[in-house]
Amino acid sequence: MSILRKIFHDSDEDLIEKVKGQSSKAYFELFTRYQKAVYNFALSYSHRPEVAAEITQECFLKLMTKAATFEEGKIFRPWFWCIVRNQCHDWYRKEKDERLELESSSTNLVENEGTTDEMFMQLLQKIEQRQIWETLELLRTSEREILLLWLEDLSYLEMAEVMSKSQDGVKGLLKRAKQKFAQLWREKNEE
């Protein structure tokens, strides 16, 4: 978080307190801060953008309806990420009988007046992004979750709270998840 943001903007905890008081401005600020991260987390479960968008909406609806349960003095991020994780688990349980499909992101190439080089670079980025998601899918759910939470810069304490584990358990899981991802990435790219 930038210094200016800390000085001039409310903390997440201040905002959720305002959401309790029905402040739509505070709700929108939380949505703006977390929407992309929640969407990416949901996408790691669903592999379908439309489902990830739906899960994201459900998470923010749940944020609004559960705001009253947020205890003053607690840290917002672990509380909210528990909601996100639970929504993803709920979706996964409902969909576990269906075969999960990974949607090719290369179908969404932007057709504009850009140069061939720009379009080629977009394609390479989308291919790499797809390979990252495919590699993440090979991990166990807990390993994938811990990596995504780590990428969102949650502290060990926050990750421990979200994952219902000890800090040492989180550190060990994160280390193993990073190692496993690196190994799978190397194997996948040697093919």
N, C-alpha and C positions, 0 to 999 in steps of 0.2 A: 504494500500500500504506500503510495507516495506521501511525502510530508505534507504537501498542500491538501491532499484529500483528508488526511488526519486532522488538519487544522480547520478546514472549512466545511467538512461534511460530518454528519452524524455517524456515530458508530452503528454497527449492525444491531447492537443491543438497544441503543436509543431508538432506532427505527422500529424494531419489533414492539417496543413499548408504545410507540405512536400508532402502530397498526392495531394494537389492542384498543386504542381509542378511536378506531375507525378512520384513520388517516389514509386516504387513497394515495396521497403524495409519497408517504413513507413506504407504502406497499409497492408502488411503482419503482421507487429507488432500490428496494431489495430485489425486485424482479430484474431490474437493469443490471445489478451487480452479479446476480447468480444465474440468470437464464441460460447463458451459453454453456456454463459448466454443468448445469443440471441436464441440459439437452445432450451433451457429450456423454455424460454418465449413463443416461437412459439409452442412448444409441449403442453403448457397449453391451447392453442387455438385448435389445430388440433387433439391431442391425437393419432397422427400417426407419427412415426419417419420419414418416407419418406417425408411426407408433411412438417414437422418441418424443415427438412434439406433443402427442396426447399425454404421455407420462409426465412431461414437463408441465403441462397445464394442470394435471392432477396434483402435482407437487405444490404448485403455487396456490391452488384452491385449498389444499390441505393446510398450507401455511396460514392462509386467512382464517380458516375455521378452527385451527388449533392454536392460534396466537395467544388466546387466553390461558393456555396451559403452560406457556413459557414462564419460567420462574425468574423473577428479578434477581440479578446477581450471577446468573448462569452465563455461559458463553453461547452466543447464538449459533456459530458455525456447526459445532457437533450436534446440537439439537436439530438444526435444519437438515444436515446431512443424514441423520437418522430417518427423518421423514422421507427424504429422497431414496435412500437405500430400501426402506420398507415398501415404498411405492413400486420400485423396480422388482423387488421380490414378489410382491403381489401380482404384478403383471406376468412375471416369469412362471409363477405357479399356475396361473390361468392358461398360459400358452405352452406349458411343458409338453403336452401331447402333440402339438404341431411341430412340424419340422421348421427350424429356424433357417432363414435364407439371408445371405449377405447381399445387399443390393449394390450393384456396381455403380460406383460414384463417377465412373468415366462417361456415363450417359448424359451428365449434366454439363458438359463442356460449353462454355459461353461462346456463342457465335456472334462476334462483334468485329469491328474494323481493326482489331489487333493484328499484329504481325504473326507470321508463322512461328517465329521463335517464341513469342509470348504464349501462343496456344500450345506449343510443345512443352514449355515449362509448366503450364497449368496441368497438362496431361501427366507429366512426371510427378508433380506434387500429388495429384489425385491417386496415381498408382501407388506411390509410397504410403499415402494415408490409408488406402485400402489394405496394403500389406501389413501396416501396423495393427489395424483392427483385426485382420485375420490372425495375426500372431497373438494378440490379446485374447482372442476367442479360444486359443489352445490352452490357456491357463485355467486353473481352477477358479471358481467364482470369487473366493476370498482373495486370491492372488491378483486377479484383475481389479477388484474393488480397491485393494490397498494401493496399487499403482495409480489408479485414477485419483484417489484421495491425495496421494503424495504429489501428483502433478498439479493439484489444486492448492498446494502449499499449506495443507493442514499440518499442524504440529503433531508430534508423537502423541501428546496428551489428547488432542482433539481426535486423532485417528483411533486411539484406544477407546475413547468414549463412543464413537460411531460404531466401531466394530465389536464392542463389548469384550475387549481384551485388555490385558495389562500392557503398559508401555513397552516392557521387554518383549512381550509376545508380538506386539506390532513391529518392533524393530527387527525381530527375527523373521517375521513373515515378509516384511518389506525387502529385506536382504535376499531371502530365497526367491521372492517374486522377481526382483531385478535380475538375479542370476539366471533364473529359468527363462525369462523373457529374452535375455541376451543370447542364451544358448539356442533357443528356438529360432531367434532372428538369424543367427549365423547359419544354422542348419537350413532354414528356408531359403536363404540367399545364396547358399552354395549349390543349390539344385540347378 
